[in-house]
């Protein structure tokens, strides 16, 4: 089955740090730019079909020569691993810190 991508760029309040997160404007907002946490709500990007709803904690960042920084998340509730490209307004200090982490 081919993965599907549903484009959703919406504002939200981060459940981890409590900050207001505006729409990204050029792609889909997937995580908080301040603390980099996300919420485990998608099976396929944007489908909102995942029932876990756990906190996706950033655990590592990898550098992809074509896509840039890729944030690796682990769900605190179910342990699932997810990956997502960083956004232009992400906290670069946290991204740099996470580049040294190992899973």
URUR-V793118 format. One record per pair of residues at least 4 apart in sequence whose C-alpha atoms are under 6 Angstrom apart, sorted by sequence separation. I is the first residue (numbers start at 0). J is the second residue. D is the distance in Angstrom with one decimal. If there is no record, write none. Layout:
BEGIN
i=[I:I]
j=[J:J]
d=[D:D]
END
This chain:
BEGIN
i=[13:31:41:63:74:12:13:23:30:31:41:62:73:74:12:30:41:42:62:73:12:30:40:41:42:61:73:12:41:61:72:11:40:60:72:10:60:71:10:60:71:10:40:59:70:9:39:58:70:8:39:57:58:69:38:57:69:38:39:56:68:69:38:55:56:68:37:55:8:36:55:7:8:36:54:6:36:53:54:53:60:7:59:60:6:59:4:5:5:59:32:33:32]
j=[17:35:45:67:78:17:18:28:35:36:46:67:78:79:18:36:47:48:68:79:19:37:47:48:49:68:80:20:49:69:80:20:49:69:81:20:70:81:21:71:82:22:52:71:82:22:52:71:83:22:53:71:72:83:53:72:84:54:55:72:84:85:55:72:73:85:55:73:27:55:74:27:28:56:74:27:57:74:75:76:97:45:97:98:45:98:44:45:46:100:89:90:90]
d=[4.8:4.7:5.9:4.9:4.7:5.9:5.5:5.4:5.7:5.5:5.5:5.5:5.7:5.2:5.6:5.6:4.5:5.8:4.6:5.6:4.5:4.3:5.1:5.4:5.2:5.7:4.6:5.8:4.8:5.1:5.6:5.3:4.7:5.5:5.1:5.5:4.5:5.9:4.5:5.8:4.6:4.8:5.2:5.1:5.6:5.0:4.7:5.9:5.3:5.6:5.2:5.8:5.6:5.5:5.9:4.3:4.4:4.9:5.9:5.2:6.0:5.8:5.2:5.4:5.4:5.5:4.8:5.3:4.3:5.7:4.3:5.4:5.1:5.1:5.5:6.0:5.9:5.9:5.6:5.1:5.3:5.8:4.7:4.7:5.9:5.8:5.0:4.5:6.0:5.2:4.1:5.5:5.8]
END
